[in-house]
Amino acid sequence: MPPRVLDRDAALALLHEDHGGGDAGLTLAFVDAVQRETRGDPASYFESHWLAFAMETSRLEGRIVDLSAFRDG
């Protein structure tokens, strides 16, 4: 499948509407990592999974989750 070309300005305008613009930063960091073929390390993989689990806990329980406390159990 050939790569898709996205209108960056239109995408950023949409992303700034939700989550106070935080989605835009995450999306741009992801696109940058893919374009540069950035390789992570095991520590960063674990950190990203802890973050995802904490976000899901926050969503399900409707509360702010302290990541350090979440990791410590």
Biopython code that builds the backbone (N, CA, C, O; Angstrom):
import numpy as np
from Bio.PDB.StructureBuilder import StructureBuilder

atoms = [
    (1, "MET", "N", (0.846, -1.172, 0.000)),
    (1, "MET", "CA", (0.000, 0.000, 0.000)),
    (1, "MET", "C", (0.897, 1.243, 0.000)),
    (1, "MET", "O", (1.792, 1.353, 0.838)),
    (2, "PRO", "N", (0.672, 2.172, -0.921)),
    (2, "PRO", "CA", (1.501, 3.379, -0.969)),
    (2, "PRO", "C", (1.207, 4.284, 0.230)),
    (2, "PRO", "O", (0.105, 4.241, 0.776)),
    (3, "PRO", "N", (2.180, 5.102, 0.646)),
    (3, "PRO", "CA", (1.941, 6.006, 1.778)),
    (3, "PRO", "C", (0.872, 7.032, 1.441)),
    (3, "PRO", "O", (0.727, 7.451, 0.293)),
    (4, "ARG", "N", (0.128, 7.430, 2.466)),
    (4, "ARG", "CA", (-0.899, 8.460, 2.285)),
    (4, "ARG", "C", (-0.294, 9.822, 2.578)),
    (4, "ARG", "O", (0.552, 9.954, 3.463)),
    (5, "VAL", "N", (-0.719, 10.818, 1.850)),
    (5, "VAL", "CA", (-0.277, 12.188, 2.077)),
    (5, "VAL", "C", (-1.374, 12.906, 2.847)),
    (5, "VAL", "O", (-2.525, 12.953, 2.414)),
    (6, "LEU", "N", (-1.003, 13.463, 3.992)),
    (6, "LEU", "CA", (-1.974, 14.160, 4.822)),
    (6, "LEU", "C", (-1.727, 15.655, 4.771)),
    (6, "LEU", "O", (-0.583, 16.102, 4.679)),
    (7, "ASP", "N", (-2.791, 16.419, 4.832)),
    (7, "ASP", "CA", (-2.688, 17.867, 4.940)),
    (7, "ASP", "C", (-2.392, 18.179, 6.403)),
    (7, "ASP", "O", (-3.287, 18.136, 7.247)),
    (8, "ARG", "N", (-1.141, 18.491, 6.696)),
    (8, "ARG", "CA", (-0.698, 18.692, 8.083)),
    (8, "ARG", "C", (-1.491, 19.787, 8.785)),
    (8, "ARG", "O", (-1.900, 19.600, 9.931)),
    (9, "ASP", "N", (-1.718, 20.915, 8.138)),
    (9, "ASP", "CA", (-2.431, 22.020, 8.778)),
    (9, "ASP", "C", (-3.862, 21.642, 9.130)),
    (9, "ASP", "O", (-4.352, 21.989, 10.204)),
    (10, "ALA", "N", (-4.532, 20.936, 8.232)),
    (10, "ALA", "CA", (-5.911, 20.511, 8.504)),
    (10, "ALA", "C", (-5.936, 19.509, 9.649)),
    (10, "ALA", "O", (-6.815, 19.566, 10.509)),
    (11, "ALA", "N", (-4.986, 18.601, 9.664)),
    (11, "ALA", "CA", (-4.931, 17.606, 10.736)),
    (11, "ALA", "C", (-4.664, 18.275, 12.078)),
    (11, "ALA", "O", (-5.281, 17.917, 13.082)),
    (12, "LEU", "N", (-3.752, 19.240, 12.106)),
    (12, "LEU", "CA", (-3.457, 19.937, 13.361)),
    (12, "LEU", "C", (-4.650, 20.735, 13.858)),
    (12, "LEU", "O", (-4.900, 20.795, 15.062)),
    (13, "ALA", "N", (-5.388, 21.348, 12.941)),
    (13, "ALA", "CA", (-6.574, 22.108, 13.348)),
    (13, "ALA", "C", (-7.584, 21.194, 14.027)),
    (13, "ALA", "O", (-8.182, 21.571, 15.034)),
    (14, "LEU", "N", (-7.776, 20.008, 13.490)),
    (14, "LEU", "CA", (-8.699, 19.051, 14.104)),
    (14, "LEU", "C", (-8.180, 18.559, 15.446)),
    (14, "LEU", "O", (-8.949, 18.417, 16.396)),
    (15, "LEU", "N", (-6.894, 18.300, 15.528)),
    (15, "LEU", "CA", (-6.323, 17.761, 16.757)),
    (15, "LEU", "C", (-6.365, 18.755, 17.906)),
    (15, "LEU", "O", (-6.490, 18.354, 19.063)),
    (16, "HIS", "N", (-6.261, 20.039, 17.606)),
    (16, "HIS", "CA", (-6.263, 21.045, 18.665)),
    (16, "HIS", "C", (-7.628, 21.199, 19.314)),
    (16, "HIS", "O", (-7.741, 21.832, 20.364)),
    (17, "GLU", "N", (-8.658, 20.636, 18.714)),
    (17, "GLU", "CA", (-10.001, 20.767, 19.270)),
    (17, "GLU", "C", (-10.191, 19.910, 20.515)),
    (17, "GLU", "O", (-10.939, 20.302, 21.410)),
    (18, "ASP", "N", (-9.549, 18.774, 20.599)),
    (18, "ASP", "CA", (-9.770, 17.839, 21.700)),
    (18, "ASP", "C", (-8.572, 17.769, 22.633)),
    (18, "ASP", "O", (-7.432, 17.986, 22.223)),
    (19, "HIS", "N", (-8.848, 17.465, 23.888)),
    (19, "HIS", "CA", (-7.828, 17.256, 24.913)),
    (19, "HIS", "C", (-6.881, 18.437, 25.041)),
    (19, "HIS", "O", (-5.705, 18.252, 25.352)),
    (20, "GLY", "N", (-7.372, 19.644, 24.808)),
    (20, "GLY", "CA", (-6.559, 20.833, 25.001)),
    (20, "GLY", "C", (-5.352, 20.918, 24.095)),
    (20, "GLY", "O", (-4.393, 21.620, 24.414)),
    (21, "GLY", "N", (-5.376, 20.230, 22.989)),
    (21, "GLY", "CA", (-4.263, 20.267, 22.052)),
    (21, "GLY", "C", (-3.199, 19.222, 22.317)),
    (21, "GLY", "O", (-2.240, 19.114, 21.554)),
    (22, "GLY", "N", (-3.348, 18.451, 23.383)),
    (22, "GLY", "CA", (-2.352, 17.428, 23.706)),
    (22, "GLY", "C", (-2.238, 16.356, 22.642)),
    (22, "GLY", "O", (-1.163, 15.795, 22.428)),
    (23, "ASP", "N", (-3.347, 16.072, 21.973)),
    (23, "ASP", "CA", (-3.324, 15.051, 20.921)),
    (23, "ASP", "C", (-2.374, 15.438, 19.794)),
    (23, "ASP", "O", (-1.716, 14.579, 19.207)),
    (24, "ALA", "N", (-2.305, 16.723, 19.497)),
    (24, "ALA", "CA", (-1.444, 17.176, 18.399)),
    (24, "ALA", "C", (0.013, 16.854, 18.694)),
    (24, "ALA", "O", (0.730, 16.364, 17.821)),
    (25, "GLY", "N", (0.453, 17.123, 19.908)),
    (25, "GLY", "CA", (1.839, 16.840, 20.273)),
    (25, "GLY", "C", (2.160, 15.364, 20.200)),
    (25, "GLY", "O", (3.216, 14.974, 19.702)),
    (26, "LEU", "N", (1.240, 14.535, 20.701)),
    (26, "LEU", "CA", (1.446, 13.088, 20.641)),
    (26, "LEU", "C", (1.497, 12.595, 19.204)),
    (26, "LEU", "O", (2.331, 11.764, 18.846)),
    (27, "THR", "N", (0.597, 13.117, 18.392)),
    (27, "THR", "CA", (0.544, 12.694, 16.994)),
    (27, "THR", "C", (1.809, 13.103, 16.256)),
    (27, "THR", "O", (2.375, 12.311, 15.503)),
    (28, "LEU", "N", (2.253, 14.333, 16.468)),
    (28, "LEU", "CA", (3.466, 14.795, 15.793)),
    (28, "LEU", "C", (4.693, 14.006, 16.251)),
    (28, "LEU", "O", (5.563, 13.693, 15.438)),
    (29, "ALA", "N", (4.771, 13.685, 17.533)),
    (29, "ALA", "CA", (5.895, 12.885, 18.032)),
    (29, "ALA", "C", (5.879, 11.494, 17.409)),
    (29, "ALA", "O", (6.927, 10.954, 17.055)),
    (30, "PHE", "N", (4.683, 10.916, 17.276)),
    (30, "PHE", "CA", (4.566, 9.594, 16.659)),
    (30, "PHE", "C", (5.000, 9.641, 15.198)),
    (30, "PHE", "O", (5.783, 8.803, 14.751)),
    (31, "VAL", "N", (4.489, 10.623, 14.455)),
    (31, "VAL", "CA", (4.839, 10.742, 13.035)),
    (31, "VAL", "C", (6.343, 10.949, 12.883)),
    (31, "VAL", "O", (6.966, 10.354, 12.004)),
    (32, "ASP", "N", (6.930, 11.791, 13.738)),
    (32, "ASP", "CA", (8.369, 12.034, 13.692)),
    (32, "ASP", "C", (9.148, 10.742, 13.943)),
    (32, "ASP", "O", (10.122, 10.458, 13.247)),
    (33, "ALA", "N", (8.721, 9.964, 14.934)),
    (33, "ALA", "CA", (9.410, 8.706, 15.253)),
    (33, "ALA", "C", (9.323, 7.719, 14.094)),
    (33, "ALA", "O", (10.292, 7.022, 13.795)),
    (34, "VAL", "N", (8.160, 7.660, 13.442)),
    (34, "VAL", "CA", (7.994, 6.749, 12.308)),
    (34, "VAL", "C", (8.863, 7.199, 11.137)),
    (34, "VAL", "O", (9.524, 6.381, 10.497)),
    (35, "GLN", "N", (8.858, 8.509, 10.860)),
    (35, "GLN", "CA", (9.645, 9.011, 9.739)),
    (35, "GLN", "C", (11.141, 8.799, 9.954)),
    (35, "GLN", "O", (11.872, 8.507, 9.008)),
    (36, "ARG", "N", (11.587, 8.943, 11.181)),
    (36, "ARG", "CA", (13.016, 8.781, 11.485)),
    (36, "ARG", "C", (13.377, 7.327, 11.787)),
    (36, "ARG", "O", (14.542, 6.997, 12.011)),
    (37, "GLU", "N", (12.363, 6.466, 11.791)),
    (37, "GLU", "CA", (12.553, 5.056, 12.144)),
    (37, "GLU", "C", (13.258, 4.936, 13.494)),
    (37, "GLU", "O", (14.185, 4.144, 13.668)),
    (38, "THR", "N", (12.785, 5.750, 14.445)),
    (38, "THR", "CA", (13.345, 5.767, 15.788)),
    (38, "THR", "C", (13.121, 4.423, 16.462)),
    (38, "THR", "O", (12.016, 3.882, 16.438)),
    (39, "ARG", "N", (14.157, 3.901, 17.049)),
    (39, "ARG", "CA", (14.074, 2.640, 17.788)),
    (39, "ARG", "C", (14.062, 2.963, 19.274)),
    (39, "ARG", "O", (14.832, 3.797, 19.751)),
    (40, "GLY", "N", (13.192, 2.302, 19.982)),
    (40, "GLY", "CA", (13.139, 2.482, 21.422)),
    (40, "GLY", "C", (14.005, 1.457, 22.121)),
    (40, "GLY", "O", (14.730, 0.684, 21.494)),
    (41, "ASP", "N", (13.909, 1.476, 23.427)),
    (41, "ASP", "CA", (14.612, 0.486, 24.231)),
    (41, "ASP", "C", (13.590, -0.150, 25.167)),
    (41, "ASP", "O", (12.485, 0.373, 25.313)),
    (42, "PRO", "N", (13.934, -1.264, 25.803)),
    (42, "PRO", "CA", (12.959, -1.940, 26.670)),
    (42, "PRO", "C", (12.356, -1.034, 27.738)),
    (42, "PRO", "O", (11.166, -1.140, 28.034)),
    (43, "ALA", "N", (13.157, -0.148, 28.319)),
    (43, "ALA", "CA", (12.628, 0.747, 29.360)),
    (43, "ALA", "C", (11.527, 1.645, 28.802)),
    (43, "ALA", "O", (10.511, 1.859, 29.464)),
    (44, "SER", "N", (11.715, 2.167, 27.601)),
    (44, "SER", "CA", (10.687, 3.040, 27.023)),
    (44, "SER", "C", (9.445, 2.245, 26.639)),
    (44, "SER", "O", (8.336, 2.778, 26.689)),
    (45, "TYR", "N", (9.610, 0.977, 26.257)),
    (45, "TYR", "CA", (8.446, 0.145, 25.951)),
    (45, "TYR", "C", (7.615, -0.093, 27.208)),
    (45, "TYR", "O", (6.389, 0.009, 27.181)),
    (46, "PHE", "N", (8.294, -0.411, 28.312)),
    (46, "PHE", "CA", (7.571, -0.622, 29.570)),
    (46, "PHE", "C", (6.880, 0.661, 30.020)),
    (46, "PHE", "O", (5.735, 0.630, 30.470)),
    (47, "GLU", "N", (7.575, 1.782, 29.897)),
    (47, "GLU", "CA", (6.999, 3.067, 30.308)),
    (47, "GLU", "C", (5.739, 3.375, 29.508)),
    (47, "GLU", "O", (4.745, 3.828, 30.074)),
    (48, "SER", "N", (5.769, 3.135, 28.209)),
    (48, "SER", "CA", (4.596, 3.425, 27.384)),
    (48, "SER", "C", (3.425, 2.517, 27.754)),
    (48, "SER", "O", (2.271, 2.943, 27.706)),
    (49, "HIS", "N", (3.715, 1.277, 28.122)),
    (49, "HIS", "CA", (2.634, 0.374, 28.530)),
    (49, "HIS", "C", (2.056, 0.783, 29.881)),
    (49, "HIS", "O", (0.840, 0.748, 30.068)),
    (50, "TRP", "N", (2.919, 1.172, 30.830)),
    (50, "TRP", "CA", (2.404, 1.661, 32.116)),
    (50, "TRP", "C", (1.492, 2.862, 31.889)),
    (50, "TRP", "O", (0.431, 2.969, 32.502)),
    (51, "LEU", "N", (1.911, 3.758, 31.009)),
    (51, "LEU", "CA", (1.112, 4.941, 30.711)),
    (51, "LEU", "C", (-0.236, 4.549, 30.122)),
    (51, "LEU", "O", (-1.263, 5.109, 30.505)),
    (52, "ALA", "N", (-0.246, 3.601, 29.202)),
    (52, "ALA", "CA", (-1.505, 3.157, 28.596)),
    (52, "ALA", "C", (-2.425, 2.518, 29.632)),
    (52, "ALA", "O", (-3.630, 2.772, 29.631)),
    (53, "PHE", "N", (-1.868, 1.694, 30.513)),
    (53, "PHE", "CA", (-2.692, 1.072, 31.564)),
    (53, "PHE", "C", (-3.258, 2.127, 32.508)),
    (53, "PHE", "O", (-4.418, 2.044, 32.910)),
    (54, "ALA", "N", (-2.446, 3.116, 32.861)),
    (54, "ALA", "CA", (-2.911, 4.186, 33.749)),
    (54, "ALA", "C", (-4.001, 5.019, 33.076)),
    (54, "ALA", "O", (-4.972, 5.414, 33.721)),
    (55, "MET", "N", (-3.840, 5.284, 31.785)),
    (55, "MET", "CA", (-4.870, 6.049, 31.070)),
    (55, "MET", "C", (-6.187, 5.289, 31.035)),
    (55, "MET", "O", (-7.251, 5.880, 31.213)),
    (56, "GLU", "N", (-6.121, 3.998, 30.809)),
    (56, "GLU", "CA", (-7.347, 3.201, 30.774)),
    (56, "GLU", "C", (-7.995, 3.144, 32.153)),
    (56, "GLU", "O", (-9.220, 3.197, 32.261)),
    (57, "THR", "N", (-7.196, 3.039, 33.200)),
    (57, "THR", "CA", (-7.737, 3.074, 34.558)),
    (57, "THR", "C", (-8.426, 4.408, 34.809)),
    (57, "THR", "O", (-9.514, 4.449, 35.384)),
    (58, "SER", "N", (-7.802, 5.491, 34.385)),
    (58, "SER", "CA", (-8.391, 6.820, 34.537)),
    (58, "SER", "C", (-9.725, 6.911, 33.804)),
    (58, "SER", "O", (-10.703, 7.439, 34.332)),
    (59, "ARG", "N", (-9.750, 6.392, 32.586)),
    (59, "ARG", "CA", (-10.984, 6.439, 31.793)),
    (59, "ARG", "C", (-12.090, 5.632, 32.455)),
    (59, "ARG", "O", (-13.222, 6.102, 32.569)),
    (60, "LEU", "N", (-11.771, 4.431, 32.887)),
    (60, "LEU", "CA", (-12.789, 3.547, 33.466)),
    (60, "LEU", "C", (-13.289, 4.030, 34.822)),
    (60, "LEU", "O", (-14.469, 3.894, 35.143)),
    (61, "GLU", "N", (-12.376, 4.598, 35.619)),
    (61, "GLU", "CA", (-12.743, 5.010, 36.968)),
    (61, "GLU", "C", (-13.085, 6.488, 37.080)),
    (61, "GLU", "O", (-13.511, 6.952, 38.137)),
    (62, "GLY", "N", (-12.899, 7.236, 35.983)),
    (62, "GLY", "CA", (-13.249, 8.652, 35.977)),
    (62, "GLY", "C", (-12.439, 9.483, 36.956)),
    (62, "GLY", "O", (-12.970, 10.395, 37.590)),
    (63, "ARG", "N", (-11.161, 9.174, 37.080)),
    (63, "ARG", "CA", (-10.320, 9.913, 38.022)),
    (63, "ARG", "C", (-8.930, 10.125, 37.435)),
    (63, "ARG", "O", (-8.534, 9.458, 36.480)),
    (64, "ILE", "N", (-8.199, 11.066, 38.026)),
    (64, "ILE", "CA", (-6.814, 11.297, 37.639)),
    (64, "ILE", "C", (-5.957, 10.225, 38.297)),
    (64, "ILE", "O", (-6.124, 9.927, 39.480)),
    (65, "VAL", "N", (-5.051, 9.651, 37.536)),
    (65, "VAL", "CA", (-4.178, 8.594, 38.045)),
    (65, "VAL", "C", (-2.749, 9.120, 38.109)),
    (65, "VAL", "O", (-2.205, 9.593, 37.111)),
    (66, "ASP", "N", (-2.150, 9.034, 39.293)),
    (66, "ASP", "CA", (-0.744, 9.390, 39.469)),
    (66, "ASP", "C", (0.094, 8.214, 38.963)),
    (66, "ASP", "O", (0.018, 7.116, 39.514)),
    (67, "LEU", "N", (0.882, 8.438, 37.928)),
    (67, "LEU", "CA", (1.605, 7.341, 37.287)),
    (67, "LEU", "C", (2.604, 6.676, 38.232)),
    (67, "LEU", "O", (2.741, 5.452, 38.220)),
    (68, "SER", "N", (3.299, 7.458, 39.045)),
    (68, "SER", "CA", (4.264, 6.870, 39.985)),
    (68, "SER", "C", (3.566, 5.959, 40.978)),
    (68, "SER", "O", (4.019, 4.843, 41.229)),
    (69, "ALA", "N", (2.469, 6.430, 41.541)),
    (69, "ALA", "CA", (1.714, 5.616, 42.501)),
    (69, "ALA", "C", (1.111, 4.395, 41.810)),
    (69, "ALA", "O", (1.049, 3.315, 42.397)),
    (70, "PHE", "N", (0.671, 4.565, 40.578)),
    (70, "PHE", "CA", (0.081, 3.460, 39.820)),
    (70, "PHE", "C", (1.115, 2.351, 39.618)),
    (70, "PHE", "O", (0.811, 1.169, 39.780)),
    (71, "ARG", "N", (2.346, 2.748, 39.260)),
    (71, "ARG", "CA", (3.412, 1.775, 39.038)),
    (71, "ARG", "C", (3.764, 1.020, 40.316)),
    (71, "ARG", "O", (4.062, -0.175, 40.288)),
    (72, "ASP", "N", (3.725, 1.735, 41.429)),
    (72, "ASP", "CA", (4.109, 1.133, 42.714)),
    (72, "ASP", "C", (3.031, 0.219, 43.278)),
    (72, "ASP", "O", (3.262, -0.498, 44.252)),
    (73, "GLY", "N", (1.852, 0.247, 42.663)),
    (73, "GLY", "CA", (0.777, -0.659, 43.046)),
    (73, "GLY", "C", (-0.029, -0.177, 44.192)),
    (73, "GLY", "O", (-0.969, -0.852, 44.613)),
]
sb = StructureBuilder()
sb.init_structure("model")
sb.init_model(0)
sb.init_chain("A")
sb.init_seg("    ")
for serial, (resi, resn, name, xyz) in enumerate(atoms, 1):
    if name == "N":
        sb.init_residue(resn, " ", resi, " ")
    sb.init_atom(name, np.array(xyz, "f"), 0.0, 1.0, " ", f" {name:<3s}", serial, name[0])
structure = sb.get_structure()
